[in-house]
């Protein structure tokens, strides 16, 4: 290997090591929030919403949550990436070395997406818990209020004029100060809900991509209204076998169960659980799309690695983090199957690069349309590059 190539490879590898360090740093900051005393919102000791009993033995402990939301998805991503359905992006066979490089990259991208999803959910969840300081449903069970301190602990309300039971009191009324009480002010949002949905929704998206589980979609075409076009559209895609939906459904149902236990264990209000689920789903989508192509169009692949010259960033005017982003009117090389060419056409025609069935370079305006809605052409002997 040439010295320059080795240097560039090390630079690229270093950039992804930095990515891992940043992901771990985000998670570490989230973990540090648990050591910070949260804001303690004043509460009413007569409020039934915070009067549920304190349950010390949870259905889903924190350690079990880590197994469900991190370990199991990580193991499945590893197995699927290395042993299931990994091959070249085109019809041509790839060498064993090249195939394993692709497998290792898919594994790395799969884990980085999972790590980013969980780290972001963890950071936002624990940070928000401390900022909001919302009482849990079992706060009074944790607090064990001392009624002799009622007047000295009162911080708001008009109880002295109407009924002392409607006063707002501070945490100083509690007989049980400490970490258990502090955690009683971390109700919003639900950490179990956000963490489980972040990890398991990511796993569901990953399985959908790798196993081609997607709702049939149409290409973005501008077609005229005719019977031919209707027949053409019907043959663009078909529904996947229904049994495949079980694979993403299982992790989603598992996340729902984990979240439901926080309600039955009196740890969170319903709004806290729903908010955590939304946060987890959003984090999972971000983590997946950061490293993977869209499910319906990406063929199950992760984005390719950055190129060495843009490993740590790109300048103004550059479209992507790969050096061949200006792939028009010139030959571009596919790493696995050789060169292909792309070109623009006049009149607003929609064009994609194509390779012939023999694997050689070529381009064909296949079943595409111009701005007037006319089908430009069709050649079944050629197929689009996936």
Buried (B, 14 or more C-beta within 10 A) or exposed (E): EEEEEEEBEEBBEEBBEEBBEEBEEBBEBBEEBBEEEBEBBBBBBBBEEBBBEBEEEBBBEEEBBBEBBBEBBBEBBEEBBBEEEBEBBBEBEBEEEEBEBBBEBBBBBBBBBBBBBBBBBBBBBBBBBBEBBBBBBBBBBBBEBBEEBBEEBBEEBEBEEEEBEBBBBBBEBBEBEEEBBBBBBBBBBBBBBBBBBBBBBBBBBBBBBBBBBBEEEEBEBBBEEEEEBEEBEEEEBEEBEEEBEEBBEBBBEBBBEBBBBBBEBBBBBEEBBBBBBBBBBBBBBBBBBBBBBEBBEBEBBBBBBBBBBBBEEBEEEBEEBBEEBEBEEEEBEBEBBEEBBBEEEEEEBBBEBBBBEEBEBBBBBBBBBBEEEEBBEEEEEBBEBE
